[in-house]
Amino acid sequence: MDSPLNASVTEYVARFVVSTKASRIPAEVMHLGKRSILDGIGLALAGNAAESGHIVRSYLKSLGVAGSKGATVIGTGMKVPARFAAFANGIAIHADDYDDTQLAVAKDRVYGLLTHPTAPVLPVVLALGEVGNRSGADVLTAYQLALEAETKISEAIDPRHYDHGFHSTATIGTIAAAAAAARMLKLNVEQARRALGIGASQSAGLRENFGTMTKPFHPGRSAESGIVAAEFAKLGWTATPIVLEAGRGFFKAAGGGYDRAALQGKLGNPWTFTFPGVSIKPHPSGSLTHPGMGLMLDLIRNHDIRSEQVVKVKVGTNRHMPNALIHHKPSDELQAKFSMEFCMAILLLRRKAGLAEFTDQVVNRPDVKRMIAKIEFGVHPEAEAAGYEKMTTIIDIELSDGRKIGGRADFGKGSPANPMSDDELAGKFRECAAWGKLPKANAEKLVDIVFNLEKLKSIRDLTGLLAKR
């Protein structure tokens, strides 16, 4: 095998994805991956219960693709061809904006604005694993390798890619999905290179759609496109073998360039799950709200702040965060997920922010709107100076009794700096499973199965539990 430093970038990625043995992946990395898989499955259960899930299933029924064979649309009794199951489940995982988030390494890569790594990849390996009757170990390994490629490609591309409006989960997610499908379909290196080329030409997704159903549409389409890319490559479809690094390729066209040193020789060195890590969300809102939400909860509890006492709240962050949290007066649950003002307001009013708080009815309550009007969100010089690899959030609260209370947080609960325990993660999964009306017995079996996924002889034993409601 060529040295990774001598191979083309696309070849290096393709070879890593199709040739790396499961034994090379450390046990700690495997466990962290299983945590994100459990999280993703729970989110698909909750997400397919959302209005977007109903629309997707209506669309699939109109195509006449549902039948007794194929892959499971999670949380439903519907089975469809793998590409469509991946489409539906990718949308569902991201529907509530409750899914995991890639952390940044370089200071100019904005924390939380790289990818949501599981949403484009997990639906691919589950769908192809079910259709092909593959083992849990096969599915887990393909997921790990594709996610590793996804996060390193995202770290490498020039930040202009995101700053100018591309949604990395959509764009780079398509390439990652193609990588996952290449592994699951047992493509060779040259076939995988072509699959990446086909996938990159389908890469799309714009941040202007944040706060609408089209944001979760992105990883669903990415997952589907990845399967299509690998299936066509397996049939002999041609594409450039140097799609990432070419002068008219992905990095140049989508970002204006890339940092070769951030990718070449870096796959599995170190594994992203161990450094810088992946965050798992405790709240169904944009990741950039989470440090502030954790800090606000601490302030409320430590000082017993009551909503009627609040006169004014100032929330300050670096300049990139208001650029993503764009809805200052949200009118529905999707906009509320990208509203720092709503996230602060609902905590002050209810001291919690779960799936039940992010509904259209709650967002439009008069008391919520009145509290939102008391919250001022903008850039704070201290947060700006802290660096973009953090999500530094500074809160100052003025109360009617004259007290002024405040604090600072760089990271939120669920980040590697303050991780959720396995038990806390399982609790989140159970919440999502209940929201999706999965029988409690199935949910309990799934927790055990996923944490022992490498021992599962057939992934159908897992997906079979996801078809029952």
SULBEL-V697545 format. One record per residue. N is the residue number from 1. RES is the residue in one letter. SS is DSSP state (H for helix, E for strand, - for the rest). PSI is psi in whole degrees, -180 to 180 (999 if undefined). NEAR is the number of other ideal C-beta (glycine too) atoms within 8 Angstrom. Layout:
n->N res->RES ss->SS psi->PSI near->NEAR
n->N res->RES ss->SS psi->PSI near->NEAR
//
This chain:
n->1 res->M ss->- psi->139 near->4
n->2 res->D ss->- psi->150 near->7
n->3 res->S ss->- psi->139 near->6
n->4 res->P ss->- psi->-22 near->11
n->5 res->L ss->- psi->-17 near->6
n->6 res->N ss->- psi->-25 near->5
n->7 res->A ss->- psi->158 near->10
n->8 res->S ss->- psi->157 near->8
n->9 res->V ss->H psi->-45 near->12
n->10 res->T ss->H psi->-42 near->14
n->11 res->E ss->H psi->-41 near->13
n->12 res->Y ss->H psi->-46 near->14
n->13 res->V ss->H psi->-47 near->15
n->14 res->A ss->H psi->-44 near->16
n->15 res->R ss->H psi->-41 near->14
n->16 res->F ss->H psi->-45 near->14
n->17 res->V ss->H psi->-43 near->15
n->18 res->V ss->H psi->-17 near->13
n->19 res->S ss->H psi->-18 near->8
n->20 res->T ss->- psi->130 near->10
n->21 res->K ss->- psi->148 near->5
n->22 res->A ss->H psi->-32 near->9
n->23 res->S ss->H psi->-17 near->4
n->24 res->R ss->H psi->-16 near->6
n->25 res->I ss->- psi->120 near->12
n->26 res->P ss->- psi->152 near->7
n->27 res->A ss->H psi->-38 near->5
n->28 res->E ss->H psi->-41 near->8
n->29 res->V ss->H psi->-43 near->12
n->30 res->M ss->H psi->-43 near->12
n->31 res->H ss->H psi->-43 near->8
n->32 res->L ss->H psi->-37 near->12
n->33 res->G ss->H psi->-41 near->13
n->34 res->K ss->H psi->-34 near->12
n->35 res->R ss->H psi->-46 near->11
n->36 res->S ss->H psi->-32 near->15
n->37 res->I ss->H psi->-46 near->14
n->38 res->L ss->H psi->-43 near->15
n->39 res->D ss->H psi->-46 near->15
n->40 res->G ss->H psi->-40 near->14
n->41 res->I ss->H psi->-43 near->14
n->42 res->G ss->H psi->-41 near->14
n->43 res->L ss->H psi->-35 near->16
n->44 res->A ss->H psi->-38 near->16
n->45 res->L ss->H psi->-46 near->17
n->46 res->A ss->H psi->-42 near->18
n->47 res->G ss->H psi->-34 near->17
n->48 res->N ss->- psi->-11 near->18
n->49 res->A ss->- psi->-9 near->10
n->50 res->A ss->- psi->167 near->11
n->51 res->E ss->H psi->-37 near->6
n->52 res->S ss->H psi->-36 near->13
n->53 res->G ss->H psi->-40 near->15
n->54 res->H ss->H psi->-41 near->8
n->55 res->I ss->H psi->-43 near->9
n->56 res->V ss->H psi->-45 near->14
n->57 res->R ss->H psi->-36 near->13
n->58 res->S ss->H psi->-40 near->8
n->59 res->Y ss->H psi->-46 near->8
n->60 res->L ss->H psi->-38 near->14
n->61 res->K ss->H psi->-37 near->8
n->62 res->S ss->H psi->-24 near->6
n->63 res->L ss->H psi->-15 near->7
n->64 res->G ss->- psi->27 near->5
n->65 res->V ss->- psi->-9 near->9
n->66 res->A ss->- psi->143 near->9
n->67 res->G ss->E psi->-165 near->7
n->68 res->S ss->- psi->-12 near->3
n->69 res->K ss->- psi->163 near->4
n->70 res->G ss->- psi->-149 near->13
n->71 res->A ss->E psi->152 near->16
n->72 res->T ss->E psi->133 near->15
n->73 res->V ss->- psi->111 near->14
n->74 res->I ss->- psi->131 near->14
n->75 res->G ss->- psi->5 near->14
n->76 res->T ss->- psi->174 near->10
n->77 res->G ss->- psi->7 near->6
n->78 res->M ss->- psi->135 near->10
n->79 res->K ss->E psi->137 near->13
n->80 res->V ss->E psi->168 near->13
n->81 res->P ss->- psi->152 near->8
n->82 res->A ss->H psi->-41 near->12
n->83 res->R ss->H psi->-37 near->11
n->84 res->F ss->H psi->-33 near->14
n->85 res->A ss->H psi->-42 near->18
n->86 res->A ss->H psi->-40 near->19
n->87 res->F ss->H psi->-53 near->14
n->88 res->A ss->H psi->-44 near->19
n->89 res->N ss->H psi->-30 near->18
n->90 res->G ss->H psi->-42 near->18
n->91 res->I ss->H psi->-45 near->16
n->92 res->A ss->H psi->-41 near->21
n->93 res->I ss->H psi->-34 near->17
n->94 res->H ss->H psi->-3 near->18
n->95 res->A ss->H psi->-38 near->15
n->96 res->D ss->- psi->5 near->13
n->97 res->D ss->- psi->46 near->13
n->98 res->Y ss->- psi->7 near->11
n->99 res->D ss->- psi->169 near->14
n->100 res->D ss->- psi->162 near->13
n->101 res->T ss->E psi->133 near->13
n->102 res->Q ss->E psi->137 near->15
n->103 res->L ss->- psi->156 near->14
n->104 res->A ss->- psi->152 near->15
n->105 res->V ss->- psi->-57 near->9
n->106 res->A ss->- psi->149 near->9
n->107 res->K ss->- psi->-22 near->7
n->108 res->D ss->- psi->1 near->6
n->109 res->R ss->- psi->117 near->13
n->110 res->V ss->- psi->125 near->12
n->111 res->Y ss->- psi->133 near->10
n->112 res->G ss->- psi->-4 near->13
n->113 res->L ss->- psi->27 near->11
n->114 res->L ss->- psi->-89 near->14
n->115 res->T ss->- psi->160 near->14
n->116 res->H ss->- psi->96 near->13
n->117 res->P ss->H psi->-28 near->17
n->118 res->T ss->H psi->-35 near->14
n->119 res->A ss->H psi->-40 near->18
n->120 res->P ss->H psi->-18 near->20
n->121 res->V ss->H psi->-47 near->17
n->122 res->L ss->H psi->-43 near->14
n->123 res->P ss->H psi->-31 near->19
n->124 res->V ss->H psi->-51 near->18
n->125 res->V ss->H psi->-33 near->15
n->126 res->L ss->H psi->-45 near->18
n->127 res->A ss->H psi->-50 near->17
n->128 res->L ss->H psi->-32 near->16
n->129 res->G ss->H psi->-41 near->15
n->130 res->E ss->H psi->-46 near->14
n->131 res->V ss->H psi->-40 near->9
n->132 res->G ss->H psi->2 near->7
n->133 res->N ss->- psi->51 near->8
n->134 res->R ss->- psi->164 near->10
n->135 res->S ss->- psi->163 near->9
n->136 res->G ss->H psi->-37 near->15
n->137 res->A ss->H psi->-40 near->11
n->138 res->D ss->H psi->-45 near->11
n->139 res->V ss->H psi->-45 near->15
n->140 res->L ss->H psi->-42 near->15
n->141 res->T ss->H psi->-46 near->11
n->142 res->A ss->H psi->-41 near->14
n->143 res->Y ss->H psi->-48 near->14
n->144 res->Q ss->H psi->-46 near->13
n->145 res->L ss->H psi->-40 near->15
n->146 res->A ss->H psi->-40 near->17
n->147 res->L ss->H psi->-38 near->16
n->148 res->E ss->H psi->-44 near->13
n->149 res->A ss->H psi->-43 near->15
n->150 res->E ss->H psi->-50 near->18
n->151 res->T ss->H psi->-35 near->14
n->152 res->K ss->H psi->-37 near->13
n->153 res->I ss->H psi->-41 near->14
n->154 res->S ss->H psi->-40 near->12
n->155 res->E ss->H psi->-30 near->15
n->156 res->A ss->H psi->-34 near->11
n->157 res->I ss->E psi->148 near->14
n->158 res->D ss->- psi->135 near->10
n->159 res->P ss->- psi->-16 near->10
n->160 res->R ss->H psi->-30 near->8
n->161 res->H ss->H psi->-51 near->13
n->162 res->Y ss->H psi->-43 near->13
n->163 res->D ss->H psi->-35 near->6
n->164 res->H ss->- psi->5 near->6
n->165 res->G ss->- psi->-6 near->7
n->166 res->F ss->E psi->144 near->13
n->167 res->H ss->- psi->109 near->13
n->168 res->S ss->H psi->-35 near->14
n->169 res->T ss->H psi->-33 near->16
n->170 res->A ss->H psi->-50 near->17
n->171 res->T ss->H psi->-59 near->15
n->172 res->I ss->H psi->-27 near->14
n->173 res->G ss->H psi->-33 near->20
n->174 res->T ss->H psi->-41 near->19
n->175 res->I ss->H psi->-41 near->18
n->176 res->A ss->H psi->-40 near->19
n->177 res->A ss->H psi->-39 near->21
n->178 res->A ss->H psi->-39 near->17
n->179 res->A ss->H psi->-44 near->20
n->180 res->A ss->H psi->-44 near->18
n->181 res->A ss->H psi->-37 near->16
n->182 res->A ss->H psi->-42 near->17
n->183 res->R ss->H psi->-46 near->15
n->184 res->M ss->H psi->-33 near->16
n->185 res->L ss->- psi->4 near->10
n->186 res->K ss->- psi->44 near->5
n->187 res->L ss->- psi->154 near->13
n->188 res->N ss->- psi->179 near->6
n->189 res->V ss->H psi->-45 near->11
n->190 res->E ss->H psi->-39 near->8
n->191 res->Q ss->H psi->-41 near->12
n->192 res->A ss->H psi->-39 near->17
n->193 res->R ss->H psi->-42 near->15
n->194 res->R ss->H psi->-36 near->13
n->195 res->A ss->H psi->-41 near->20
n->196 res->L ss->H psi->-38 near->19
n->197 res->G ss->H psi->-42 near->13
n->198 res->I ss->H psi->-42 near->15
n->199 res->G ss->H psi->-44 near->17
n->200 res->A ss->H psi->-31 near->14
n->201 res->S ss->- psi->-11 near->8
n->202 res->Q ss->- psi->0 near->10
n->203 res->S ss->- psi->126 near->15
n->204 res->A ss->- psi->162 near->8
n->205 res->G ss->- psi->125 near->14
n->206 res->L ss->E psi->137 near->9
n->207 res->R ss->H psi->-19 near->10
n->208 res->E ss->H psi->-20 near->5
n->209 res->N ss->H psi->5 near->12
n->210 res->F ss->- psi->139 near->11
n->211 res->G ss->- psi->11 near->11
n->212 res->T ss->- psi->173 near->7
n->213 res->M ss->H psi->-19 near->10
n->214 res->T ss->H psi->-22 near->7
n->215 res->K ss->H psi->-53 near->13
n->216 res->P ss->H psi->-21 near->17
n->217 res->F ss->H psi->-33 near->10
n->218 res->H ss->H psi->-59 near->15
n->219 res->P ss->H psi->-27 near->17
n->220 res->G ss->H psi->-46 near->18
n->221 res->R ss->H psi->-36 near->14
n->222 res->S ss->H psi->-46 near->20
n->223 res->A ss->H psi->-45 near->20
n->224 res->E ss->H psi->-44 near->14
n->225 res->S ss->H psi->-36 near->14
n->226 res->G ss->H psi->-41 near->20
n->227 res->I ss->H psi->-44 near->16
n->228 res->V ss->H psi->-43 near->11
n->229 res->A ss->H psi->-48 near->17
n->230 res->A ss->H psi->-38 near->18
n->231 res->E ss->H psi->-41 near->11
n->232 res->F ss->H psi->-41 near->10
n->233 res->A ss->H psi->-38 near->16
n->234 res->K ss->H psi->-30 near->10
n->235 res->L ss->H psi->-8 near->6
n->236 res->G ss->- psi->6 near->5
n->237 res->W ss->- psi->140 near->8
n->238 res->T ss->- psi->154 near->4
n->239 res->A ss->- psi->162 near->13
n->240 res->T ss->- psi->141 near->7
n->241 res->P ss->- psi->3 near->11
n->242 res->I ss->- psi->43 near->12
n->243 res->V ss->- psi->-30 near->14
n->244 res->L ss->- psi->-50 near->15
n->245 res->E ss->- psi->-9 near->10
n->246 res->A ss->- psi->155 near->9
n->247 res->G ss->- psi->-24 near->4
n->248 res->R ss->- psi->24 near->5
n->249 res->G ss->- psi->-164 near->13
n->250 res->F ss->H psi->-53 near->11
n->251 res->F ss->H psi->-44 near->13
n->252 res->K ss->H psi->-47 near->11
n->253 res->A ss->H psi->-39 near->7
n->254 res->A ss->H psi->-22 near->10
n->255 res->G ss->H psi->-9 near->13
n->256 res->G ss->- psi->-1 near->6
n->257 res->G ss->- psi->-176 near->6
n->258 res->Y ss->E psi->165 near->12
n->259 res->D ss->- psi->99 near->9
n->260 res->R ss->H psi->-35 near->9
n->261 res->A ss->H psi->-20 near->6
n->262 res->A ss->H psi->-13 near->11
n->263 res->L ss->- psi->-51 near->16
n->264 res->Q ss->- psi->123 near->9
n->265 res->G ss->- psi->4 near->8
n->266 res->K ss->- psi->-8 near->8
n->267 res->L ss->- psi->119 near->12
n->268 res->G ss->- psi->16 near->9
n->269 res->N ss->- psi->75 near->6
n->270 res->P ss->- psi->168 near->6
n->271 res->W ss->- psi->136 near->11
n->272 res->T ss->- psi->-35 near->14
n->273 res->F ss->- psi->-27 near->11
n->274 res->T ss->- psi->-33 near->10
n->275 res->F ss->- psi->127 near->7
n->276 res->P ss->- psi->-5 near->7
n->277 res->G ss->- psi->175 near->11
n->278 res->V ss->E psi->133 near->14
n->279 res->S ss->E psi->143 near->14
n->280 res->I ss->- psi->130 near->13
n->281 res->K ss->- psi->138 near->14
n->282 res->P ss->- psi->-8 near->11
n->283 res->H ss->- psi->146 near->11
n->284 res->P ss->- psi->64 near->11
n->285 res->S ss->- psi->171 near->15
n->286 res->G ss->- psi->139 near->11
n->287 res->S ss->H psi->-28 near->10
n->288 res->L ss->H psi->-14 near->12
n->289 res->T ss->H psi->-15 near->12
n->290 res->H ss->H psi->-42 near->17
n->291 res->P ss->H psi->-43 near->13
n->292 res->G ss->H psi->-37 near->16
n->293 res->M ss->H psi->-43 near->15
n->294 res->G ss->H psi->-42 near->13
n->295 res->L ss->H psi->-44 near->13
n->296 res->M ss->H psi->-43 near->13
n->297 res->L ss->H psi->-43 near->10
n->298 res->D ss->H psi->-44 near->9
n->299 res->L ss->H psi->-42 near->14
n->300 res->I ss->H psi->-46 near->12
n->301 res->R ss->H psi->-42 near->8
n->302 res->N ss->H psi->-29 near->6
n->303 res->H ss->H psi->7 near->8
n->304 res->D ss->- psi->52 near->6
n->305 res->I ss->- psi->128 near->12
n->306 res->R ss->- psi->145 near->5
n->307 res->S ss->H psi->-35 near->9
n->308 res->E ss->H psi->-13 near->5
n->309 res->Q ss->H psi->-16 near->9
n->310 res->V ss->E psi->124 near->14
n->311 res->V ss->E psi->-47 near->7
n->312 res->K ss->E psi->147 near->9
n->313 res->V ss->E psi->130 near->13
n->314 res->K ss->E psi->130 near->10
n->315 res->V ss->E psi->120 near->15
n->316 res->G ss->E psi->139 near->13
n->317 res->T ss->E psi->-176 near->19
n->318 res->N ss->- psi->168 near->14
n->319 res->R ss->H psi->-20 near->8
n->320 res->H ss->H psi->-26 near->10
n->321 res->M ss->H psi->-44 near->12
n->322 res->P ss->H psi->-20 near->12
n->323 res->N ss->- psi->-18 near->7
n->324 res->A ss->- psi->-34 near->12
n->325 res->L ss->- psi->79 near->13
n->326 res->I ss->- psi->-8 near->9
n->327 res->H ss->- psi->102 near->11
n->328 res->H ss->- psi->-22 near->8
n->329 res->K ss->- psi->73 near->8
n->330 res->P ss->- psi->148 near->14
n->331 res->S ss->- psi->-5 near->6
n->332 res->D ss->- psi->174 near->9
n->333 res->E ss->H psi->-33 near->10
n->334 res->L ss->H psi->-42 near->10
n->335 res->Q ss->H psi->-36 near->12
n->336 res->A ss->H psi->-28 near->14
n->337 res->K ss->- psi->-20 near->13
n->338 res->F ss->- psi->39 near->15
n->339 res->S ss->- psi->106 near->14
n->340 res->M ss->H psi->-36 near->15
n->341 res->E ss->H psi->-45 near->13
n->342 res->F ss->H psi->-44 near->13
n->343 res->C ss->H psi->-39 near->16
n->344 res->M ss->H psi->-42 near->17
n->345 res->A ss->H psi->-44 near->13
n->346 res->I ss->H psi->-33 near->13
n->347 res->L ss->H psi->-41 near->14
n->348 res->L ss->H psi->-32 near->12
n->349 res->L ss->H psi->-37 near->10
n->350 res->R ss->H psi->-8 near->7
n->351 res->R ss->- psi->22 near->7
n->352 res->K ss->- psi->161 near->7
n->353 res->A ss->- psi->84 near->12
n->354 res->G ss->- psi->-163 near->9
n->355 res->L ss->- psi->-37 near->11
n->356 res->A ss->- psi->-22 near->6
n->357 res->E ss->- psi->-24 near->10
n->358 res->F ss->- psi->73 near->14
n->359 res->T ss->- psi->157 near->8
n->360 res->D ss->H psi->-40 near->7
n->361 res->Q ss->H psi->-46 near->6
n->362 res->V ss->H psi->-44 near->12
n->363 res->V ss->H psi->-35 near->15
n->364 res->N ss->- psi->11 near->9
n->365 res->R ss->- psi->141 near->8
n->366 res->P ss->H psi->-39 near->5
n->367 res->D ss->H psi->-32 near->8
n->368 res->V ss->H psi->-45 near->14
n->369 res->K ss->H psi->-38 near->10
n->370 res->R ss->H psi->-39 near->8
n->371 res->M ss->H psi->-40 near->14
n->372 res->I ss->H psi->-38 near->14
n->373 res->A ss->- psi->-18 near->6
n->374 res->K ss->- psi->-2 near->10
n->375 res->I ss->E psi->128 near->14
n->376 res->E ss->E psi->123 near->7
n->377 res->F ss->E psi->128 near->12
n->378 res->G ss->E psi->-165 near->9
n->379 res->V ss->E psi->138 near->10
n->380 res->H ss->- psi->131 near->11
n->381 res->P ss->H psi->-35 near->6
n->382 res->E ss->H psi->-41 near->10
n->383 res->A ss->H psi->-39 near->14
n->384 res->E ss->H psi->-39 near->9
n->385 res->A ss->H psi->-16 near->6
n->386 res->A ss->- psi->-18 near->9
n->387 res->G ss->- psi->147 near->8
n->388 res->Y ss->- psi->-12 near->11
n->389 res->E ss->- psi->-8 near->11
n->390 res->K ss->- psi->169 near->10
n->391 res->M ss->- psi->47 near->15
n->392 res->T ss->- psi->126 near->15
n->393 res->T ss->E psi->130 near->15
n->394 res->I ss->E psi->127 near->13
n->395 res->I ss->E psi->133 near->16
n->396 res->D ss->E psi->123 near->10
n->397 res->I ss->E psi->131 near->13
n->398 res->E ss->E psi->126 near->9
n->399 res->L ss->E psi->160 near->12
n->400 res->S ss->- psi->-21 near->7
n->401 res->D ss->- psi->8 near->5
n->402 res->G ss->- psi->-12 near->5
n->403 res->R ss->- psi->146 near->7
n->404 res->K ss->E psi->119 near->8
n->405 res->I ss->E psi->139 near->10
n->406 res->G ss->E psi->178 near->9
n->407 res->G ss->E psi->179 near->9
n->408 res->R ss->E psi->142 near->11
n->409 res->A ss->E psi->138 near->11
n->410 res->D ss->- psi->-30 near->10
n->411 res->F ss->- psi->157 near->9
n->412 res->G ss->- psi->170 near->15
n->413 res->K ss->- psi->137 near->8
n->414 res->G ss->- psi->-15 near->11
n->415 res->S ss->- psi->162 near->12
n->416 res->P ss->H psi->-25 near->9
n->417 res->A ss->H psi->-21 near->6
n->418 res->N ss->H psi->67 near->9
n->419 res->P ss->- psi->155 near->8
n->420 res->M ss->- psi->141 near->9
n->421 res->S ss->- psi->167 near->6
n->422 res->D ss->H psi->-38 near->7
n->423 res->D ss->H psi->-40 near->6
n->424 res->E ss->H psi->-40 near->9
n->425 res->L ss->H psi->-43 near->13
n->426 res->A ss->H psi->-35 near->10
n->427 res->G ss->H psi->-42 near->8
n->428 res->K ss->H psi->-43 near->13
n->429 res->F ss->H psi->-44 near->15
n->430 res->R ss->H psi->-38 near->12
n->431 res->E ss->H psi->-47 near->12
n->432 res->C ss->H psi->-41 near->14
n->433 res->A ss->H psi->-41 near->15
n->434 res->A ss->H psi->-39 near->10
n->435 res->W ss->H psi->-36 near->10
n->436 res->G ss->- psi->6 near->14
n->437 res->K ss->- psi->32 near->7
n->438 res->L ss->- psi->136 near->13
n->439 res->P ss->- psi->139 near->7
n->440 res->K ss->H psi->-37 near->9
n->441 res->A ss->H psi->-39 near->6
n->442 res->N ss->H psi->-42 near->12
n->443 res->A ss->H psi->-43 near->13
n->444 res->E ss->H psi->-39 near->8
n->445 res->K ss->H psi->-39 near->9
n->446 res->L ss->H psi->-38 near->15
n->447 res->V ss->H psi->-47 near->12
n->448 res->D ss->H psi->-42 near->8
n->449 res->I ss->H psi->-46 near->13
n->450 res->V ss->H psi->-40 near->12
n->451 res->F ss->H psi->-10 near->9
n->452 res->N ss->- psi->36 near->9
n->453 res->L ss->H psi->-34 near->14
n->454 res->E ss->H psi->-14 near->9
n->455 res->K ss->H psi->-7 near->7
n->456 res->L ss->- psi->125 near->13
n->457 res->K ss->- psi->-35 near->6
n->458 res->S ss->- psi->129 near->9
n->459 res->I ss->- psi->-15 near->15
n->460 res->R ss->H psi->-24 near->8
n->461 res->D ss->H psi->-27 near->10
n->462 res->L ss->H psi->-50 near->14
n->463 res->T ss->H psi->-27 near->14
n->464 res->G ss->H psi->-35 near->9
n->465 res->L ss->H psi->-23 near->11
n->466 res->L ss->H psi->-7 near->15
n->467 res->A ss->- psi->-5 near->9
n->468 res->K ss->- psi->133 near->9
n->469 res->R ss->- psi->999 near->8
//
